Amino acid sequence: MVLESIIGVKEAEKTPFYVFFLGLLYASVSKAIWCGKEDCEEKIKTETSAKSLNIPFNQKKQKGKCFHCNKETDYYAYFGKSY
């Protein structure tokens, strides 16, 4: 199943947490722009059972807002579920 068949691009931009959650459901791993704050990660763990896996060292700065708390940030991280 292709993600684009579930949610359109415009809707995805409005609901980044939903797209993140769909990624976890279908692939068990999701990449998202994230603030890196410990309290934000705890809330993500509580809501989705996913934890941060890694934050790549050599990534280009990407201005954006955290997919969960909406704070300004400039990097992304990988999240995943452990079974």
C-alpha positions as CSV (number, residue, x, y, z in Angstrom):
1,M,0.0,0.0,0.0
2,V,1.4,3.4,-0.9
3,L,1.1,6.2,1.6
4,E,-0.1,8.6,-1.1
5,S,-3.2,6.4,-1.6
6,I,-4.1,6.9,2.1
7,I,-3.4,10.6,2.6
8,G,-2.9,13.5,0.1
9,V,0.1,15.8,0.1
10,K,-1.9,18.9,1.3
11,E,-3.5,16.9,4.1
12,A,-0.1,15.5,5.1
13,E,1.4,18.9,5.5
14,K,-1.4,19.9,7.9
15,T,-1.1,16.7,10.0
16,P,2.5,15.6,10.3
17,F,1.9,13.5,13.4
18,Y,-0.7,11.4,11.5
19,V,1.8,10.8,8.7
20,F,4.5,9.8,11.3
21,F,2.0,7.4,12.9
22,L,1.1,5.8,9.5
23,G,4.8,5.3,8.8
24,L,5.2,3.4,12.1
25,L,2.1,1.3,11.3
26,Y,3.3,0.2,7.9
27,A,7.1,0.2,8.3
28,S,7.8,0.2,12.1
29,V,10.2,3.1,11.4
30,S,9.5,6.7,10.6
31,K,11.7,9.7,9.8
32,A,10.5,13.1,11.1
33,I,11.6,16.6,11.8
34,W,12.0,16.6,15.6
35,C,12.9,19.2,18.3
36,G,15.1,16.7,20.2
37,K,13.6,17.6,23.6
38,E,13.5,14.8,26.2
39,D,9.9,15.7,27.3
40,C,8.7,15.6,23.7
41,E,10.2,12.2,23.2
42,E,8.5,10.9,26.3
43,K,5.1,12.1,25.0
44,I,5.8,10.4,21.7
45,K,6.7,7.1,23.5
46,T,3.5,7.3,25.5
47,E,1.3,8.0,22.5
48,T,2.9,5.7,19.9
49,S,5.2,3.2,21.8
50,A,8.0,4.5,19.5
51,K,11.4,5.8,20.6
52,S,14.1,7.8,18.8
53,L,16.5,5.5,17.1
54,N,19.2,7.9,15.8
55,I,19.8,11.4,14.7
56,P,22.2,11.4,11.7
57,F,25.4,13.4,12.3
58,N,26.0,14.8,8.9
59,Q,22.6,16.0,7.9
60,K,21.8,19.2,6.1
61,K,19.9,21.8,8.2
62,Q,16.2,21.7,7.5
63,K,14.2,24.5,8.9
64,G,10.8,23.3,10.1
65,K,8.7,22.6,13.1
66,C,8.7,19.5,15.3
67,F,6.1,17.0,14.1
68,H,4.8,16.6,17.7
69,C,5.2,19.8,19.7
70,N,5.4,22.3,16.8
71,K,8.6,24.0,18.1
72,E,11.1,25.4,15.6
73,T,13.9,22.9,14.8
74,D,16.5,22.2,12.1
75,Y,17.1,18.5,12.1
76,Y,15.4,15.2,11.8
77,A,15.5,11.8,13.5
78,Y,14.4,8.3,13.0
79,F,11.9,6.7,15.3
80,G,10.9,3.1,15.6
81,K,9.0,0.5,17.6
82,S,10.6,-2.4,19.3
83,Y,8.8,-5.7,19.4
